[in-house]
Amino acid sequence: MKRISLSLLFACVLATANAQDNPRITSMDLSATEIAHYMAPGWNLGNTLEAGNNANNFTNNGGLSAETSWQSATTTQALIDLLKEKGFKSVRIPCAWVMGHITDKTTMAIDNDWMQRVKDIIDYCIKDNMYVVINDHWDGGWIEYDGFTTGADVSAKKEQLRLLWTNIANALKNYDERVIFAGLNEPGVGGKSPEASGSKLSDLTTFTSRLIDYEQVFIDAVRATGGNNAKRILVVQGPNTSSSDTYTYFDVTKLNDSADDRLMVEIHFYDPYQFCQMESDASWGKAYYYWGSNTPGNDADHTAKANSTEKNLKNTMTHLKTAFVDAGYPVVMGEYGAIHRSMSSVTNGSQKMHDASRQYWYKFATSQAMMHGLIPFVWDNNGASNNTMKIFNRSDCTVYDQYDLDGITTGYAAGKTSFNSIYPEPSATSGISVVECPDTDGPADVYDLQGRVVKKKVVDFHNISLPSGLYIYKGKKVKM
C-alpha cells in the first residue's frame, strides 16, 4: 500500500482551478473570514424581490408580479452573466416574504411559486459561481419597524421570525456555502405597517438589546434546521445598519452560535447623506452635487464640506475594522451608493464635475471598505428617473452608468491587496488527512475532492455510475 498525501495531490489538482472552486465550499467547511476572501465586490438586485405593498402583509396577494412592481425588468440569467463579466462576485437579493407571499400566517408558510422564483435567481448566480445573500428586507415593516416600537408584542414577533426563517432555511437547505442568510435588513429604518403599535424606541441601548434578541432567534431557527444550515454563514445587522450606531452600540459577542466562526456583521453606507441620497435642498441644508476635489468652484453651497469627505469616510471604516473585523467578524457593507443627478436643471451646474465626483466617491468608498475588511455591495435599483442609483440597464443587459462602474472597479483594484491580506485565500485541503491509497494494480477506492470515499473496490473507474465531476482514483485525478 502506498501512502499518498491528499493535501499535496489536491494542491496540484486545484492549482489551475477557479479560486471559487475550493472544494471546502461545497462541504460547508469555510469560516466567515475564509469565505469573505471570495465575495468582493458585490451588487444588489434592488427594488425587485423586496417590492410590493404592505397592505398585503401576512397575505398571499403579492404574487409573482411583485418582482416588477417597483422597477420594470424581470431578472434573467443574462443579467447575472453581465455582472460576472464585469467582475462582481456576489449578489445580494433583498427579499419580501411577509409582504404578500404568506399562505398561512399561523405557520408563516411561504407561497411555493414565490419561493421557486427566489430559487430561480439564486440558481442564476450559482451557475456563474457567484455568492448570494438572501435576507428578510423591509418586508412591509412587519418587524423592521413594528418590532421596535413601544407597543410591540415582542414574544409574538419572535415566534413569527422563528417560523419565517425556519421555512426559508428548510427551503434553501440544500444550497452550499455560496448561499448566505441575512436575518434582517435595516432594523429601525423604513415605514411602519398598518399593524404597528406605539412609537419607535428612541433609546439605542434598549433598541439594540431588542435587536440582539431578534437576531438570536434568527440564528437559532436556521441552525435548528440542520444539514448545510448547521454551518451556513449568517449575517446579523447593527442598529439601523448605521456605521456609527453599530460600532458604538452593537456587541456581536452577545450572540450565541452553535457553529464556530460563521457570523458576519452588516452595515449600510450612504455618507455623506447630502451627497449620496438627498434629492433637493431643504431648510436645514443643501444637497451636495460635488465631492472631493471635483468642484466647479462657483457653488460652495452644493459642495461637500471638509467633515464629509475622505477623512470622515476613512475614520468610519477604521472604527468598523477595530470593532468587528479585527475580532474575527467580517463586515458586509450590504448597501452603498450615491445618486446620479441630471444637472441640466441646476443653475450653473456642471454635469462633468458631478459625474467625476460620483466616480471618485465610488472609488474611494470601495477601496477604503476593502482596505479595512468590509465587503462592498453596491445598491442598484434599476431606476430610470433623475436622482437614481443604477449601474446596469437590466432590460437589455448593458452598462447604464460607466462612471459609477469605473469607480467601483478601480476602487476594487486599489483595495484588493489589503483585502486579501485581511482575508487570505483559504486552503483547499485544510482538515483533509493522509489516507491510504492502493497500488495501481487491482481494485481501488474512489475519493471525491474532499477526501471522502464515494465508491469502494473499483476495478474499472469508467464502468461505474457517479455524478459528473473530478475524483481521485489510484492516486490520480480523473474526470467522470
C-alpha positions in Angstrom: 0.0 0.0 0.0 1.3 3.5 -0.9 0.7 6.4 1.5 -0.2 9.5 -0.6 -0.9 12.8 1.0 -4.2 14.1 -0.4 -3.2 17.6 0.6 -0.3 17.5 -1.9 -2.4 15.8 -4.5 -5.2 18.3 -4.2 -2.9 21.2 -4.3 -1.8 20.1 -7.8 -5.4 19.3 -8.8 -6.6 22.7 -7.8 -3.7 24.8 -9.0 -5.3 25.7 -12.2 -8.9 25.8 -10.9 -11.1 28.8 -10.4 -10.5 30.2 -6.9 -14.1 29.8 -6.1 -14.0 26.1 -6.9 -12.5 25.5 -3.5 -13.9 22.1 -2.6 -14.4 23.1 1.1 -17.2 25.4 -0.1 -19.5 22.5 -1.1 -18.7 20.7 2.2 -19.6 23.9 4.3 -16.1 23.9 5.8 -15.1 27.6 5.2 -15.4 30.1 8.1 -16.8 33.6 7.7 -13.3 35.1 7.4 -12.3 32.4 4.8 -15.4 32.9 2.6 -15.1 36.7 2.8 -12.0 36.3 0.5 -14.2 35.3 -2.4 -17.1 37.7 -2.0 -15.9 41.2 -3.1 -17.2 43.2 -4.9 -20.9 42.6 -4.6 -24.0 44.0 -6.3 -27.7 44.5 -5.1 -30.7 43.3 -7.1 -32.5 46.3 -5.7 -36.2 47.2 -5.9 -37.0 43.7 -7.2 -37.9 40.7 -5.0 -38.4 43.0 -2.0 -41.0 45.1 -3.8 -44.7 45.2 -3.0 -47.4 46.9 -0.9 -47.6 46.5 2.9 -51.4 46.4 2.6 -50.7 42.8 1.6 -48.8 41.9 4.8 -49.5 38.4 6.0 -51.4 37.6 2.9 -50.6 35.8 -0.4 -51.8 38.7 -2.5 -48.4 39.9 -3.7 -47.9 37.4 -6.5 -45.0 37.0 -8.9 -45.8 40.4 -10.4 -44.3 41.9 -7.3 -40.9 41.5 -9.0 -41.6 44.3 -11.4 -43.8 46.5 -9.3 -41.0 48.9 -8.3 -38.9 48.5 -11.5 -39.7 47.2 -14.9 -37.3 44.3 -15.7 -37.7 40.6 -14.9 -34.4 39.2 -13.7 -32.6 37.0 -16.2 -29.6 34.7 -16.4 -28.2 37.2 -19.0 -28.1 39.9 -16.3 -26.2 37.8 -13.9 -23.8 36.8 -16.6 -23.2 40.5 -17.2 -22.4 41.1 -13.5 -19.9 38.2 -13.6 -18.3 39.6 -16.8 -17.9 43.0 -15.2 -16.1 41.5 -12.2 -18.8 41.2 -9.5 -18.5 38.1 -7.3 -21.6 38.3 -5.1 -25.2 39.2 -5.5 -27.4 40.4 -2.6 -31.0 39.6 -3.2 -33.3 41.7 -1.0 -36.5 39.7 -0.4 -40.0 40.3 0.8 -41.9 37.3 2.3 -44.5 38.7 4.7 -45.5 41.5 2.3 -47.7 39.4 0.1 -46.2 35.9 0.0 -47.5 34.2 3.1 -50.1 31.4 2.6 -50.7 30.8 6.3 -50.0 33.4 9.0 -50.2 30.8 11.8 -47.3 28.8 10.4 -45.7 31.6 8.3 -45.8 29.3 5.3 -44.4 30.8 2.1 -46.0 30.7 -1.3 -44.4 27.9 -3.3 -44.3 29.9 -6.5 -42.6 32.8 -4.8 -40.0 30.6 -3.2 -39.4 28.9 -6.6 -38.8 32.4 -8.1 -36.3 33.2 -5.4 -34.6 29.8 -6.1 -34.5 30.6 -9.9 -32.5 33.7 -9.3 -30.2 32.0 -6.8 -29.6 29.4 -9.4 -28.7 32.0 -12.0 -26.0 33.2 -9.6 -24.8 29.7 -8.6 -24.4 28.8 -12.3 -21.9 31.7 -12.6 -20.2 30.5 -9.3 -21.2 33.7 -7.5 -22.1 34.2 -3.9 -25.7 35.0 -2.8 -27.0 36.9 0.2 -30.7 36.3 0.9 -32.4 38.4 3.6 -35.8 39.5 5.0 -35.8 43.0 3.8 -38.0 45.9 4.9 -40.8 43.5 4.1 -43.7 45.8 4.8 -42.3 47.0 8.1 -43.7 44.0 10.0 -40.6 43.6 12.1 -38.1 46.3 11.0 -40.4 49.0 12.3 -43.2 47.3 14.1 -40.9 45.0 16.1 -39.1 48.0 17.6 -42.0 50.0 18.9 -43.1 50.6 22.5 -46.3 48.7 21.8 -44.8 45.7 20.1 -45.7 42.2 21.2 -42.1 41.1 21.2 -42.8 37.4 22.0 -45.2 37.2 19.1 -42.7 38.8 16.8 -40.0 36.4 17.8 -42.2 33.4 17.1 -43.2 34.8 13.7 -39.5 35.4 12.9 -38.6 31.9 14.1 -41.3 30.3 11.9 -40.4 32.5 8.9 -36.7 31.7 9.0 -37.3 28.1 9.7 -39.4 27.9 6.5 -36.8 29.9 4.4 -33.9 27.8 5.8 -35.6 24.5 5.1 -36.5 25.5 1.5 -32.9 26.6 0.8 -31.1 23.9 2.9 -29.5 22.0 0.0 -27.6 25.0 -1.3 -23.9 25.0 -0.4 -21.9 27.7 1.3 -22.3 30.1 -1.6 -25.8 31.0 -0.3 -25.7 33.2 2.8 -28.6 34.2 5.0 -29.1 37.7 6.5 -31.8 37.9 9.2 -33.0 41.4 8.6 -32.2 44.5 6.5 -32.2 47.9 8.2 -33.7 47.3 11.7 -35.3 50.5 12.7 -35.4 52.1 9.3 -38.4 52.5 6.9 -42.1 52.9 7.3 -44.4 51.1 9.7 -47.0 48.6 8.7 -50.8 49.0 9.3 -50.3 46.8 12.4 -47.7 49.0 14.2 -48.4 49.7 17.8 -46.8 52.6 19.7 -43.9 54.8 18.8 -40.4 53.5 17.7 -37.9 53.0 20.5 -35.6 56.1 20.7 -33.0 54.8 23.2 -30.4 53.0 21.2 -29.3 50.9 24.1 -32.8 49.5 24.6 -33.2 49.2 20.8 -30.0 47.3 20.4 -30.9 44.9 23.2 -34.1 44.0 21.5 -32.3 43.7 18.2 -29.9 41.2 19.7 -32.9 39.2 21.0 -34.4 39.0 17.5 -31.1 38.1 15.9 -30.6 35.3 18.4 -34.0 33.9 17.2 -32.8 34.1 13.6 -29.6 32.2 14.3 -31.3 29.5 16.4 -34.0 29.0 13.8 -31.6 28.5 11.0 -29.3 26.2 12.9 -32.2 24.0 14.1 -33.0 23.0 10.5 -29.7 21.1 10.4 -28.0 19.9 7.2 -26.0 22.6 5.5 -27.7 25.2 7.6 -25.8 23.9 10.7 -22.7 25.6 9.4 -24.0 28.2 6.9 -22.6 31.7 7.1 -25.2 34.1 8.7 -25.3 37.9 8.7 -26.5 40.0 11.6 -27.3 43.7 11.3 -26.3 46.6 13.5 -29.0 49.1 14.7 -30.3 51.0 11.7 -27.4 49.4 9.9 -25.8 52.8 10.7 -22.0 52.5 10.8 -21.7 54.7 13.9 -24.7 53.2 15.7 -23.3 49.7 15.0 -19.7 50.2 16.2 -20.9 52.2 19.2 -23.8 50.0 20.5 -23.7 46.6 18.8 -21.8 43.8 20.7 -21.8 40.9 18.4 -20.3 38.7 21.1 -23.6 38.7 22.9 -25.0 36.4 20.2 -24.6 32.6 20.7 -24.0 30.4 17.7 -23.6 26.6 17.8 -21.4 26.9 14.7 -17.9 28.4 15.2 -16.7 31.4 13.2 -19.8 31.6 10.9 -21.1 35.1 11.6 -20.7 38.4 9.7 -22.0 41.9 10.7 -23.8 44.1 8.3 -23.9 47.9 7.9 -25.0 50.2 5.1 -23.2 53.2 3.9 -24.7 56.3 2.3 -22.3 59.0 3.7 -22.4 61.9 3.4 -26.2 61.8 3.1 -26.4 65.2 1.4 -24.3 63.8 -1.5 -25.4 60.2 -1.5 -29.2 60.4 -1.1 -30.5 63.9 -0.6 -32.5 64.8 -3.7 -33.1 68.6 -3.2 -32.2 71.4 -0.9 -34.0 71.6 2.5 -34.5 74.3 5.1 -31.7 72.7 7.2 -29.1 72.3 4.5 -28.2 72.0 0.8 -27.9 68.9 -1.3 -24.3 68.2 -2.3 -23.6 67.8 -6.1 -19.9 67.6 -5.8 -17.5 65.7 -3.6 -13.7 65.7 -3.1 -11.7 68.0 -5.3 -14.2 67.7 -8.1 -15.9 71.0 -7.9 -16.7 73.8 -10.4 -15.5 76.3 -7.8 -18.6 78.5 -8.1 -21.0 76.5 -6.0 -19.7 76.1 -2.4 -23.1 75.5 -1.0 -23.6 72.3 -3.0 -20.1 71.0 -2.4 -19.4 68.5 0.4 -17.8 70.1 3.4 -14.4 69.0 4.8 -16.0 66.9 7.6 -18.0 65.0 5.0 -15.1 63.9 2.7 -12.2 61.5 2.7 -11.1 61.8 6.3 -14.5 61.2 7.8 -15.2 58.2 5.5 -11.8 56.6 6.4 -12.4 57.1 10.1 -15.7 55.3 9.9 -14.1 52.3 8.2 -11.3 52.3 10.8 -13.9 52.1 13.6 -15.7 49.2 11.9 -12.4 47.3 11.4 -11.4 47.7 15.0 -14.8 46.7 16.4 -15.5 43.7 14.2 -13.0 42.7 11.6 -10.1 42.6 14.0 -12.2 40.5 16.3 -12.9 37.9 13.5 -16.3 39.1 12.2 -16.2 40.2 8.6 -18.3 43.3 7.9 -20.7 43.3 5.0 -21.3 46.7 3.6 -24.7 45.5 2.3 -25.6 48.7 0.5 -23.7 51.8 -0.6 -24.2 54.3 -3.4 -24.6 57.9 -4.5 -27.4 59.1 -6.6 -26.9 60.2 -10.2 -28.3 63.6 -10.8 -29.1 65.3 -14.1 -27.5 68.7 -13.7 -29.4 70.2 -16.6 -31.9 71.8 -14.3 -29.3 73.1 -11.8 -28.3 76.7 -12.3 -24.6 76.9 -13.3 -24.4 73.1 -12.5 -21.6 71.0 -14.0 -22.5 67.5 -15.1 -18.9 66.8 -15.8 -17.9 67.7 -12.2 -20.9 65.8 -10.7 -20.0 62.7 -12.7 -16.4 62.9 -11.6 -17.4 63.5 -8.0 -19.6 60.4 -8.1 -17.0 58.3 -9.7 -14.4 59.4 -7.2 -16.8 58.7 -4.3 -17.4 55.2 -5.5 -13.6 54.6 -6.0 -12.7 55.9 -2.5 -15.6 54.2 -0.7 -14.9 50.9 -2.4 -11.2 51.0 -1.9 -11.4 52.1 1.8 -14.0 49.5 2.5 -11.8 46.7 1.2 -8.7 48.1 2.8 -10.5 47.8 6.1 -12.0 44.4 5.6 -15.5 45.4 4.6 -17.2 43.5 1.7 -18.9 46.2 -0.5 -22.3 45.6 -2.2 -23.3 48.5 -4.4 -27.0 49.4 -4.4 -28.7 49.3 -7.9 -32.4 49.9 -8.1 -32.7 49.9 -11.9 -34.4 53.3 -11.7 -34.8 55.3 -14.9 -35.5 58.8 -13.5 -33.3 61.6 -12.2 -31.7 61.1 -8.8 -31.3 57.3 -9.2 -28.7 54.6 -8.3 -28.4 52.5 -11.4 -25.3 50.7 -12.7 -26.8 48.4 -15.3 -29.7 48.5 -17.8 -31.5 45.3 -16.9 -33.8 45.3 -19.9 -31.0 45.0 -22.5 -28.1 43.9 -20.2 -25.9 46.9 -20.9 -23.9 49.3 -18.7 -26.0 52.3 -17.8 -23.5 54.3 -15.7 -19.9 53.8 -16.8 -18.7 56.5 -14.3 -20.0 54.6 -11.3 -18.9 51.2 -12.6 -15.4 52.5 -13.3 -15.3 54.0 -9.8 -16.2 50.6 -8.3 -13.7 48.6 -10.4 -10.8 51.0 -9.8 -11.6 51.1 -6.1 -11.7 47.3 -6.0 -8.3 47.1 -7.7 -6.8 49.7 -5.3 -8.1 47.8 -2.2 -7.7 44.2 -3.3 -4.2 43.6 -1.9 -5.1 44.9 1.5 -8.4 42.9 1.5 -6.5 39.7 0.6 -4.1 40.3 3.4 -7.0 40.5 5.9 -8.8 37.6 4.2 -6.1 35.4 2.6 -7.1 32.7 0.1 -8.3 29.7 2.1 -6.6 26.4 1.9 -8.4 23.9 -0.4 -7.3 21.0 1.8 -7.4 22.1 5.4 -8.7 19.3 7.6 -8.0 16.6 5.0 -5.9 13.8 6.5 -3.4 11.5 4.8 -5.2 8.4 3.6 -4.2 5.0 2.3 -4.2 4.7 -1.5 -3.6 1.3 -3.1 -1.1 0.4 -5.7 -2.2 0.9 -9.3 -2.9 -2.8 -9.8 -6.1 -4.3 -8.5 -9.3 -2.6 -7.2 -9.1 0.8 -5.5 -11.5 3.1 -3.7 -12.7 6.3 -5.5 -12.5 9.6 -3.5 -14.1 12.9 -4.0 -12.1 16.1 -3.7 -13.0 16.3 0.0 -11.1 13.0 0.6 -14.3 11.0 1.2 -14.8 7.5 -0.3 -17.6 7.5 -2.8 -17.1 4.0 -4.3 -15.2 1.1 -2.8 -13.1 -1.5 -4.5 -13.5 -0.3 -8.1 -11.8 -2.2 -10.8 -12.6 0.0 -13.8 -13.4 3.6 -13.0 -15.2 4.2 -16.3 -17.6 1.3 -15.6 -19.2 2.9 -12.6 -22.0 5.4 -12.1 -21.1 8.7 -10.4 -22.2 12.4 -10.9 -20.1 14.3 -13.3 -17.1 15.9 -11.7 -13.5 15.3 -10.6 -12.4 12.3 -8.5 -9.3 10.7 -7.1 -8.7 7.1 -8.3 -5.4 5.2 -7.8 -3.7 8.4 -6.8 -4.6 10.3 -9.9 -7.2 13.0 -10.8 -9.9 11.5 -13.0 -12.9 13.0 -14.6 -16.4 11.4 -14.8 
